[in-house]
Amino acid sequence: MNSFMNSAKRLVAKVFAKKEKSPEEVAEAQERKAFHAEQRESERALKRRRRSARMESYNEH
């Protein structure tokens, strides 16, 4: 029974194994990742600016 489970695990691992990516796919994925990271950072900066402006307006009153 144990050897059957091991062979089944190997078969499942082979079926779901990650395929090798071409250099173009890797470069494209890195560009996409960098773009999304930049987008997130710009959104965070915008939120920070809005928050600080809001707090300044509260402090002026």
HTML snippet that shows the backbone in 3Dmol.js (N, CA, C, O; Angstrom):
<script src="https://3Dmol.org/build/3Dmol-min.js"></script>
<div id="view" style="width:600px;height:400px;position:relative"></div>
<script>
const pdb = `
ATOM      1  N   MET A   1       0.833  -1.190   0.000  1.00  0.00           N
ATOM      2  CA  MET A   1       0.000   0.000   0.000  1.00  0.00           C
ATOM      3  C   MET A   1       0.878   1.254   0.000  1.00  0.00           C
ATOM      4  O   MET A   1       0.582   2.228  -0.693  1.00  0.00           O
ATOM      5  N   ASN A   2       1.961   1.220   0.784  1.00  0.00           N
ATOM      6  CA  ASN A   2       2.829   2.380   0.883  1.00  0.00           C
ATOM      7  C   ASN A   2       3.504   2.696  -0.453  1.00  0.00           C
ATOM      8  O   ASN A   2       3.606   3.863  -0.832  1.00  0.00           O
ATOM      9  N   SER A   3       3.963   1.673  -1.167  1.00  0.00           N
ATOM     10  CA  SER A   3       4.612   1.908  -2.459  1.00  0.00           C
ATOM     11  C   SER A   3       3.605   2.460  -3.474  1.00  0.00           C
ATOM     12  O   SER A   3       3.956   3.270  -4.332  1.00  0.00           O
ATOM     13  N   PHE A   4       2.352   2.010  -3.365  1.00  0.00           N
ATOM     14  CA  PHE A   4       1.306   2.538  -4.250  1.00  0.00           C
ATOM     15  C   PHE A   4       1.112   4.033  -4.002  1.00  0.00           C
ATOM     16  O   PHE A   4       0.976   4.812  -4.946  1.00  0.00           O
ATOM     17  N   MET A   5       1.100   4.430  -2.722  1.00  0.00           N
ATOM     18  CA  MET A   5       0.924   5.843  -2.388  1.00  0.00           C
ATOM     19  C   MET A   5       2.112   6.671  -2.882  1.00  0.00           C
ATOM     20  O   MET A   5       1.941   7.782  -3.383  1.00  0.00           O
ATOM     21  N   ASN A   6       3.317   6.117  -2.735  1.00  0.00           N
ATOM     22  CA  ASN A   6       4.498   6.840  -3.199  1.00  0.00           C
ATOM     23  C   ASN A   6       4.473   7.029  -4.706  1.00  0.00           C
ATOM     24  O   ASN A   6       4.801   8.106  -5.203  1.00  0.00           O
ATOM     25  N   SER A   7       4.082   5.985  -5.440  1.00  0.00           N
ATOM     26  CA  SER A   7       4.029   6.125  -6.894  1.00  0.00           C
ATOM     27  C   SER A   7       2.923   7.099  -7.296  1.00  0.00           C
ATOM     28  O   SER A   7       3.073   7.841  -8.266  1.00  0.00           O
ATOM     29  N   ALA A   8       1.825   7.101  -6.563  1.00  0.00           N
ATOM     30  CA  ALA A   8       0.746   8.053  -6.850  1.00  0.00           C
ATOM     31  C   ALA A   8       1.219   9.482  -6.587  1.00  0.00           C
ATOM     32  O   ALA A   8       0.914  10.393  -7.356  1.00  0.00           O
ATOM     33  N   LYS A   9       1.959   9.673  -5.509  1.00  0.00           N
ATOM     34  CA  LYS A   9       2.488  11.008  -5.197  1.00  0.00           C
ATOM     35  C   LYS A   9       3.443  11.475  -6.290  1.00  0.00           C
ATOM     36  O   LYS A   9       3.412  12.635  -6.701  1.00  0.00           O
ATOM     37  N   ARG A  10       4.300  10.550  -6.761  1.00  0.00           N
ATOM     38  CA  ARG A  10       5.234  10.898  -7.831  1.00  0.00           C
ATOM     39  C   ARG A  10       4.487  11.284  -9.097  1.00  0.00           C
ATOM     40  O   ARG A  10       4.848  12.251  -9.769  1.00  0.00           O
ATOM     41  N   LEU A  11       3.441  10.524  -9.420  1.00  0.00           N
ATOM     42  CA  LEU A  11       2.655  10.804 -10.621  1.00  0.00           C
ATOM     43  C   LEU A  11       1.980  12.171 -10.511  1.00  0.00           C
ATOM     44  O   LEU A  11       1.990  12.949 -11.465  1.00  0.00           O
ATOM     45  N   VAL A  12       1.400  12.460  -9.360  1.00  0.00           N
ATOM     46  CA  VAL A  12       0.745  13.753  -9.150  1.00  0.00           C
ATOM     47  C   VAL A  12       1.771  14.878  -9.242  1.00  0.00           C
ATOM     48  O   VAL A  12       1.497  15.916  -9.843  1.00  0.00           O
ATOM     49  N   ALA A  13       2.945  14.682  -8.653  1.00  0.00           N
ATOM     50  CA  ALA A  13       3.986  15.705  -8.701  1.00  0.00           C
ATOM     51  C   ALA A  13       4.426  15.958 -10.137  1.00  0.00           C
ATOM     52  O   ALA A  13       4.681  17.101 -10.519  1.00  0.00           O
ATOM     53  N   LYS A  14       4.516  14.902 -10.929  1.00  0.00           N
ATOM     54  CA  LYS A  14       4.927  15.047 -12.318  1.00  0.00           C
ATOM     55  C   LYS A  14       3.863  15.797 -13.119  1.00  0.00           C
ATOM     56  O   LYS A  14       4.190  16.642 -13.952  1.00  0.00           O
ATOM     57  N   VAL A  15       2.599  15.491 -12.867  1.00  0.00           N
ATOM     58  CA  VAL A  15       1.508  16.141 -13.601  1.00  0.00           C
ATOM     59  C   VAL A  15       1.459  17.630 -13.283  1.00  0.00           C
ATOM     60  O   VAL A  15       1.263  18.455 -14.175  1.00  0.00           O
ATOM     61  N   PHE A  16       1.639  17.971 -12.007  1.00  0.00           N
ATOM     62  CA  PHE A  16       1.512  19.364 -11.595  1.00  0.00           C
ATOM     63  C   PHE A  16       2.847  20.100 -11.512  1.00  0.00           C
ATOM     64  O   PHE A  16       2.913  21.205 -10.973  1.00  0.00           O
ATOM     65  N   ALA A  17       3.905  19.497 -12.040  1.00  0.00           N
ATOM     66  CA  ALA A  17       5.218  20.139 -11.988  1.00  0.00           C
ATOM     67  C   ALA A  17       5.197  21.421 -12.812  1.00  0.00           C
ATOM     68  O   ALA A  17       4.524  21.504 -13.839  1.00  0.00           O
ATOM     69  N   LYS A  18       5.945  22.417 -12.347  1.00  0.00           N
ATOM     70  CA  LYS A  18       6.019  23.684 -13.076  1.00  0.00           C
ATOM     71  C   LYS A  18       6.859  23.480 -14.321  1.00  0.00           C
ATOM     72  O   LYS A  18       7.913  22.845 -14.287  1.00  0.00           O
ATOM     73  N   LYS A  19       6.369  24.031 -15.420  1.00  0.00           N
ATOM     74  CA  LYS A  19       7.151  23.927 -16.649  1.00  0.00           C
ATOM     75  C   LYS A  19       8.212  25.019 -16.655  1.00  0.00           C
ATOM     76  O   LYS A  19       8.051  26.061 -16.019  1.00  0.00           O
ATOM     77  N   GLU A  20       9.277  24.773 -17.367  1.00  0.00           N
ATOM     78  CA  GLU A  20      10.346  25.762 -17.474  1.00  0.00           C
ATOM     79  C   GLU A  20       9.856  26.931 -18.314  1.00  0.00           C
ATOM     80  O   GLU A  20       9.191  26.743 -19.333  1.00  0.00           O
ATOM     81  N   LYS A  21      10.188  28.130 -17.880  1.00  0.00           N
ATOM     82  CA  LYS A  21       9.790  29.314 -18.631  1.00  0.00           C
ATOM     83  C   LYS A  21      10.932  29.739 -19.541  1.00  0.00           C
ATOM     84  O   LYS A  21      12.108  29.589 -19.212  1.00  0.00           O
ATOM     85  N   SER A  22      10.551  30.273 -20.693  1.00  0.00           N
ATOM     86  CA  SER A  22      11.560  30.793 -21.605  1.00  0.00           C
ATOM     87  C   SER A  22      12.086  32.115 -21.050  1.00  0.00           C
ATOM     88  O   SER A  22      11.424  32.741 -20.222  1.00  0.00           O
ATOM     89  N   PRO A  23      13.252  32.543 -21.490  1.00  0.00           N
ATOM     90  CA  PRO A  23      13.793  33.827 -21.008  1.00  0.00           C
ATOM     91  C   PRO A  23      12.851  35.000 -21.287  1.00  0.00           C
ATOM     92  O   PRO A  23      12.780  35.944 -20.501  1.00  0.00           O
ATOM     93  N   GLU A  24      12.125  34.938 -22.413  1.00  0.00           N
ATOM     94  CA  GLU A  24      11.178  36.007 -22.732  1.00  0.00           C
ATOM     95  C   GLU A  24      10.044  36.036 -21.709  1.00  0.00           C
ATOM     96  O   GLU A  24       9.628  37.105 -21.262  1.00  0.00           O
ATOM     97  N   GLU A  25       9.549  34.850 -21.343  1.00  0.00           N
ATOM     98  CA  GLU A  25       8.470  34.778 -20.355  1.00  0.00           C
ATOM     99  C   GLU A  25       8.946  35.282 -18.993  1.00  0.00           C
ATOM    100  O   GLU A  25       8.207  35.967 -18.285  1.00  0.00           O
ATOM    101  N   VAL A  26      10.174  34.943 -18.634  1.00  0.00           N
ATOM    102  CA  VAL A  26      10.734  35.384 -17.355  1.00  0.00           C
ATOM    103  C   VAL A  26      10.865  36.905 -17.347  1.00  0.00           C
ATOM    104  O   VAL A  26      10.499  37.559 -16.371  1.00  0.00           O
ATOM    105  N   ALA A  27      11.389  37.465 -18.442  1.00  0.00           N
ATOM    106  CA  ALA A  27      11.559  38.921 -18.532  1.00  0.00           C
ATOM    107  C   ALA A  27      10.207  39.622 -18.478  1.00  0.00           C
ATOM    108  O   ALA A  27      10.057  40.648 -17.815  1.00  0.00           O
ATOM    109  N   GLU A  28       9.228  39.063 -19.179  1.00  0.00           N
ATOM    110  CA  GLU A  28       7.885  39.653 -19.185  1.00  0.00           C
ATOM    111  C   GLU A  28       7.272  39.615 -17.786  1.00  0.00           C
ATOM    112  O   GLU A  28       6.645  40.581 -17.351  1.00  0.00           O
ATOM    113  N   ALA A  29       7.451  38.512 -17.095  1.00  0.00           N
ATOM    114  CA  ALA A  29       6.914  38.383 -15.739  1.00  0.00           C
ATOM    115  C   ALA A  29       7.591  39.379 -14.802  1.00  0.00           C
ATOM    116  O   ALA A  29       6.932  39.970 -13.947  1.00  0.00           O
ATOM    117  N   GLN A  30       8.893  39.568 -14.954  1.00  0.00           N
ATOM    118  CA  GLN A  30       9.611  40.528 -14.113  1.00  0.00           C
ATOM    119  C   GLN A  30       9.139  41.951 -14.385  1.00  0.00           C
ATOM    120  O   GLN A  30       8.968  42.742 -13.457  1.00  0.00           O
ATOM    121  N   GLU A  31       8.925  42.277 -15.670  1.00  0.00           N
ATOM    122  CA  GLU A  31       8.430  43.613 -16.016  1.00  0.00           C
ATOM    123  C   GLU A  31       7.055  43.845 -15.414  1.00  0.00           C
ATOM    124  O   GLU A  31       6.778  44.906 -14.855  1.00  0.00           O
ATOM    125  N   ARG A  32       6.202  42.843 -15.534  1.00  0.00           N
ATOM    126  CA  ARG A  32       4.839  42.958 -14.997  1.00  0.00           C
ATOM    127  C   ARG A  32       4.879  43.126 -13.478  1.00  0.00           C
ATOM    128  O   ARG A  32       4.141  43.933 -12.911  1.00  0.00           O
ATOM    129  N   LYS A  33       5.742  42.361 -12.836  1.00  0.00           N
ATOM    130  CA  LYS A  33       5.877  42.440 -11.382  1.00  0.00           C
ATOM    131  C   LYS A  33       6.374  43.826 -10.965  1.00  0.00           C
ATOM    132  O   LYS A  33       5.863  44.407 -10.008  1.00  0.00           O
ATOM    133  N   ALA A  34       7.365  44.353 -11.680  1.00  0.00           N
ATOM    134  CA  ALA A  34       7.904  45.678 -11.368  1.00  0.00           C
ATOM    135  C   ALA A  34       6.850  46.754 -11.597  1.00  0.00           C
ATOM    136  O   ALA A  34       6.738  47.695 -10.812  1.00  0.00           O
ATOM    137  N   PHE A  35       6.078  46.615 -12.673  1.00  0.00           N
ATOM    138  CA  PHE A  35       5.027  47.593 -12.970  1.00  0.00           C
ATOM    139  C   PHE A  35       3.995  47.620 -11.860  1.00  0.00           C
ATOM    140  O   PHE A  35       3.603  48.690 -11.394  1.00  0.00           O
ATOM    141  N   HIS A  36       3.553  46.443 -11.435  1.00  0.00           N
ATOM    142  CA  HIS A  36       2.536  46.383 -10.378  1.00  0.00           C
ATOM    143  C   HIS A  36       3.091  46.907  -9.051  1.00  0.00           C
ATOM    144  O   HIS A  36       2.370  47.551  -8.291  1.00  0.00           O
ATOM    145  N   ALA A  37       4.354  46.636  -8.774  1.00  0.00           N
ATOM    146  CA  ALA A  37       4.966  47.154  -7.548  1.00  0.00           C
ATOM    147  C   ALA A  37       5.011  48.678  -7.590  1.00  0.00           C
ATOM    148  O   ALA A  37       4.757  49.342  -6.585  1.00  0.00           O
ATOM    149  N   GLU A  38       5.336  49.227  -8.758  1.00  0.00           N
ATOM    150  CA  GLU A  38       5.372  50.684  -8.905  1.00  0.00           C
ATOM    151  C   GLU A  38       3.974  51.279  -8.747  1.00  0.00           C
ATOM    152  O   GLU A  38       3.808  52.333  -8.134  1.00  0.00           O
ATOM    153  N   GLN A  39       2.976  50.601  -9.300  1.00  0.00           N
ATOM    154  CA  GLN A  39       1.593  51.067  -9.166  1.00  0.00           C
ATOM    155  C   GLN A  39       1.176  51.087  -7.696  1.00  0.00           C
ATOM    156  O   GLN A  39       0.588  52.059  -7.220  1.00  0.00           O
ATOM    157  N   ARG A  40       1.488  50.002  -6.984  1.00  0.00           N
ATOM    158  CA  ARG A  40       1.132  49.932  -5.563  1.00  0.00           C
ATOM    159  C   ARG A  40       1.806  51.050  -4.781  1.00  0.00           C
ATOM    160  O   ARG A  40       1.185  51.690  -3.932  1.00  0.00           O
ATOM    161  N   GLU A  41       3.079  51.278  -5.076  1.00  0.00           N
ATOM    162  CA  GLU A  41       3.817  52.316  -4.359  1.00  0.00           C
ATOM    163  C   GLU A  41       3.245  53.700  -4.657  1.00  0.00           C
ATOM    164  O   GLU A  41       3.153  54.533  -3.756  1.00  0.00           O
ATOM    165  N   SER A  42       2.863  53.955  -5.901  1.00  0.00           N
ATOM    166  CA  SER A  42       2.297  55.271  -6.220  1.00  0.00           C
ATOM    167  C   SER A  42       0.941  55.446  -5.546  1.00  0.00           C
ATOM    168  O   SER A  42       0.606  56.547  -5.108  1.00  0.00           O
ATOM    169  N   GLU A  43       0.159  54.374  -5.458  1.00  0.00           N
ATOM    170  CA  GLU A  43      -1.126  54.458  -4.754  1.00  0.00           C
ATOM    171  C   GLU A  43      -0.906  54.736  -3.268  1.00  0.00           C
ATOM    172  O   GLU A  43      -1.633  55.525  -2.665  1.00  0.00           O
ATOM    173  N   ARG A  44       0.092  54.092  -2.687  1.00  0.00           N
ATOM    174  CA  ARG A  44       0.403  54.326  -1.274  1.00  0.00           C
ATOM    175  C   ARG A  44       0.853  55.769  -1.051  1.00  0.00           C
ATOM    176  O   ARG A  44       0.455  56.407  -0.076  1.00  0.00           O
ATOM    177  N   ALA A  45       1.685  56.280  -1.964  1.00  0.00           N
ATOM    178  CA  ALA A  45       2.163  57.661  -1.834  1.00  0.00           C
ATOM    179  C   ALA A  45       0.998  58.632  -1.934  1.00  0.00           C
ATOM    180  O   ALA A  45       0.942  59.615  -1.195  1.00  0.00           O
ATOM    181  N   LEU A  46       0.070  58.363  -2.841  1.00  0.00           N
ATOM    182  CA  LEU A  46      -1.103  59.222  -2.983  1.00  0.00           C
ATOM    183  C   LEU A  46      -1.926  59.212  -1.701  1.00  0.00           C
ATOM    184  O   LEU A  46      -2.385  60.256  -1.239  1.00  0.00           O
ATOM    185  N   LYS A  47      -2.108  58.025  -1.133  1.00  0.00           N
ATOM    186  CA  LYS A  47      -2.861  57.928   0.124  1.00  0.00           C
ATOM    187  C   LYS A  47      -2.151  58.683   1.242  1.00  0.00           C
ATOM    188  O   LYS A  47      -2.791  59.349   2.055  1.00  0.00           O
ATOM    189  N   ARG A  48      -0.802  58.572   1.278  1.00  0.00           N
ATOM    190  CA  ARG A  48      -0.038  59.299   2.300  1.00  0.00           C
ATOM    191  C   ARG A  48      -0.212  60.799   2.145  1.00  0.00           C
ATOM    192  O   ARG A  48      -0.420  61.506   3.131  1.00  0.00           O
ATOM    193  N   ARG A  49      -0.126  61.294   0.904  1.00  0.00           N
ATOM    194  CA  ARG A  49      -0.293  62.734   0.674  1.00  0.00           C
ATOM    195  C   ARG A  49      -1.684  63.193   1.074  1.00  0.00           C
ATOM    196  O   ARG A  49      -1.837  64.239   1.704  1.00  0.00           O
ATOM    197  N   ARG A  50      -2.690  62.423   0.714  1.00  0.00           N
ATOM    198  CA  ARG A  50      -4.061  62.789   1.080  1.00  0.00           C
ATOM    199  C   ARG A  50      -4.241  62.797   2.592  1.00  0.00           C
ATOM    200  O   ARG A  50      -4.863  63.698   3.155  1.00  0.00           O
ATOM    201  N   ARG A  51      -3.684  61.777   3.236  1.00  0.00           N
ATOM    202  CA  ARG A  51      -3.811  61.679   4.692  1.00  0.00           C
ATOM    203  C   ARG A  51      -3.114  62.854   5.367  1.00  0.00           C
ATOM    204  O   ARG A  51      -3.668  63.456   6.287  1.00  0.00           O
ATOM    205  N   SER A  52      -1.908  63.186   4.920  1.00  0.00           N
ATOM    206  CA  SER A  52      -1.183  64.294   5.551  1.00  0.00           C
ATOM    207  C   SER A  52      -1.892  65.617   5.291  1.00  0.00           C
ATOM    208  O   SER A  52      -1.923  66.477   6.172  1.00  0.00           O
ATOM    209  N   ALA A  53      -2.461  65.801   4.105  1.00  0.00           N
ATOM    210  CA  ALA A  53      -3.203  67.031   3.822  1.00  0.00           C
ATOM    211  C   ALA A  53      -4.441  67.115   4.706  1.00  0.00           C
ATOM    212  O   ALA A  53      -4.787  68.186   5.205  1.00  0.00           O
ATOM    213  N   ARG A  54      -5.092  65.999   4.891  1.00  0.00           N
ATOM    214  CA  ARG A  54      -6.282  65.974   5.742  1.00  0.00           C
ATOM    215  C   ARG A  54      -5.916  66.303   7.187  1.00  0.00           C
ATOM    216  O   ARG A  54      -6.618  67.064   7.854  1.00  0.00           O
ATOM    217  N   MET A  55      -4.821  65.730   7.662  1.00  0.00           N
ATOM    218  CA  MET A  55      -4.399  65.986   9.037  1.00  0.00           C
ATOM    219  C   MET A  55      -3.972  67.445   9.214  1.00  0.00           C
ATOM    220  O   MET A  55      -4.225  68.044  10.260  1.00  0.00           O
ATOM    221  N   GLU A  56      -3.328  68.015   8.197  1.00  0.00           N
ATOM    222  CA  GLU A  56      -2.946  69.426   8.276  1.00  0.00           C
ATOM    223  C   GLU A  56      -4.174  70.319   8.356  1.00  0.00           C
ATOM    224  O   GLU A  56      -4.197  71.294   9.108  1.00  0.00           O
ATOM    225  N   SER A  57      -5.196  69.981   7.575  1.00  0.00           N
ATOM    226  CA  SER A  57      -6.410  70.807   7.608  1.00  0.00           C
ATOM    227  C   SER A  57      -7.097  70.681   8.970  1.00  0.00           C
ATOM    228  O   SER A  57      -7.696  71.643   9.450  1.00  0.00           O
ATOM    229  N   TYR A  58      -7.015  69.511   9.591  1.00  0.00           N
ATOM    230  CA  TYR A  58      -7.585  69.356  10.935  1.00  0.00           C
ATOM    231  C   TYR A  58      -6.803  70.190  11.945  1.00  0.00           C
ATOM    232  O   TYR A  58      -7.385  70.788  12.849  1.00  0.00           O
ATOM    233  N   ASN A  59      -5.482  70.225  11.786  1.00  0.00           N
ATOM    234  CA  ASN A  59      -4.637  70.951  12.734  1.00  0.00           C
ATOM    235  C   ASN A  59      -4.788  72.464  12.605  1.00  0.00           C
ATOM    236  O   ASN A  59      -4.557  73.194  13.569  1.00  0.00           O
ATOM    237  N   GLU A  60      -5.172  72.941  11.423  1.00  0.00           N
ATOM    238  CA  GLU A  60      -5.335  74.381  11.214  1.00  0.00           C
ATOM    239  C   GLU A  60      -6.551  74.926  11.939  1.00  0.00           C
ATOM    240  O   GLU A  60      -6.585  76.107  12.284  1.00  0.00           O
ATOM    241  N   HIS A  61      -7.534  74.100  12.172  1.00  0.00           N
ATOM    242  CA  HIS A  61      -8.791  74.583  12.783  1.00  0.00           C
ATOM    243  C   HIS A  61      -8.674  74.776  14.255  1.00  0.00           C
ATOM    244  O   HIS A  61      -9.640  75.176  14.904  1.00  0.00           O
TER     245      HIS A  61
END
`;
const viewer = $3Dmol.createViewer("view");
viewer.addModel(pdb, "pdb");
viewer.setStyle({}, {cartoon: {color: "spectrum"}});
viewer.zoomTo();
viewer.render();
</script>
